[in-house]
């Protein structure tokens, strides 16, 4: 039975007692022992003289693997497989990669580190341990504090260990033995029988899940985003008598964010009511000049004389310097720019209201420059 002995254990009642017991055990020269407590006891690692765990190196490597894998995969997707500009950002936008890279780093570091501990310490697929299901483990899992000195410690002697544990206040000193079937259990992760069992389990679970979801319960695949109950632009529909899916807006409705022009077809009323809201200033003149040269000068000429640059491709408009046009209120000019007149189309969809008023200021500058009074010349 000496060959089957795993360790000798002892119980303590208080946290301070188990701290002192761990210190005495380390000082005596025992190196292969462990302490079990129902909750973390601060300072235990110093009392046991524990070295840094090597699992940290595995966690670092697995975390690095997760970060590098995430960045490389996202780089391949954004630069090669599915390049798309989102919100004006470049294809390779590092800030957008951070959340996914962080999650994969934490995931691989935690999951693979746990798997490494199971493989190295428990020799997976073995999950048994001599302390499992013992009275000692049941007590230290709930209310007691225990220490276990392993039989493979270089200084281990059964009688000396019992006397030592008793001398430091240990109670219920017990011997823990290996389960005979697990005594010589080596690393069988790549055992053919074990791998065969894993394959059978995987195939069975996959087949059962497929049959249950796709045959027994008749569940449809996730296609709600692909096949939506909606009508696309210019798509026909059997819901309406004329078979047209696009419907004419209800009379009187206006698009959100759009302010309708209330003087449609009423230039005189617009001239009487509308007043230029922009004060005449150098900024307003420069703004009006820029918009005039862009939208108005191709037909009206750079100085508003009606000398079109289109060379007969479009009817030349009248000059803006006639007494009639000069006498028009600003509201009439605004109305014509917005709705158009004769062959001239409306520019409401191209020129903002503020720019239209700025253009009118610039037209007044051109008119005054062409018809300067003596006061202006002075």
Phi, psi and omega in degrees: 000342180298326180290333182270357182288130178266308182198172172243131186242159175212152182249150177227157187263337188231155178298320180297325180293320181288329175296314179295323179295320178294321178296317180293322180295317178294318181295328181289336177116001177286135182243336180253082177214164181219155180241138181235128180226153180287346177208162182298135177246114184293139181091000182293324181296323177289322180295324180275352182057046182285141173275164179298138181289138178285351180294338177297325178295319178295318180299320179296315181295318180292321177296318177297320177299318179296316181295313181295318180298317181297314182295317180295318181294315180294323177299316179297319181294311187283333182261333187238303189284318184213065180290128180207138179273124181241118178063025179079004180281155177292166180300314180261095184245100186302318180303327179288340181277341190300311182301314181293318179297320178296314181297317181291326176298310180295319183297309182292321180297319183282311185291312183289330175294318176296317178297323179296317178298319180295320181288315185281317187273322181262354183056054179310136019275005175290129177240008181273157176209142183302331182280344180297142175064021175265160177298321178304311182293324178296322181286315182287348177275349185236310186218337186262170177238134186225159175228139183232116177260120187282150183289341180270011174290138182303331182262011186285129170218125190306310183292318180296321179295318179299315179294321179296313181298323178292324182291334180263011174097012180288146178235164179050050180292124188224151174262135179250129183247152174293147167288130186307320182291339183255005186297314182250032182286115178264195179280111183243028181298324182256023175294137185300318181296319180296314179297324178295319178297317178300317180297316180297317180297316181297315179295319180296314180296317180296314181295318180296317180295317180298315180295319183294315186276331186253347179237310185288314183262354178054045179279133178281150175297164179286097180230021184291333178281332181279315182250091182257147179279078180209166177250128175277167183302134177062022177270140180287160181213137177274359181283341182243153186296324181274000176073008181262131181282323180283130184251148176290133180302149178299139183300132179096349179279149180229151179294152178295136180083002182250128177256115183293151178278116189279350184249039179298122180075015182230070183295321181296317179294323177296320179294329182280329187259319187284137178232138181298118182280347181272130176285140178295120181210168179298321179296318180294320179295316180295320178295316179295322179298316180300314181289325179296313180295332181281312189257329190259325188295332179303327179258315186276347183087163184294336182245011176075024183269001181080012180270083185299148175264006184274355174055050174082000179285347180210143183303135178289134179279165176290161179292154179270007186251013176287159178299326181297311183290323180294332181274349179295140172293162179300328181296327179292315177299320178297319180297317181292319178297323183284315187255342184088171179203132181055239182279350181279126178280163176284148182245022183297328182279348184250330184242128180292158179304319180296320179292326177297316178294324178294322177299320180297320176301318182290324176298320178296325177296316179297318181295319182289327179293327180277343182226056181289141176269173178298325180296323179294322182289330177287000000 
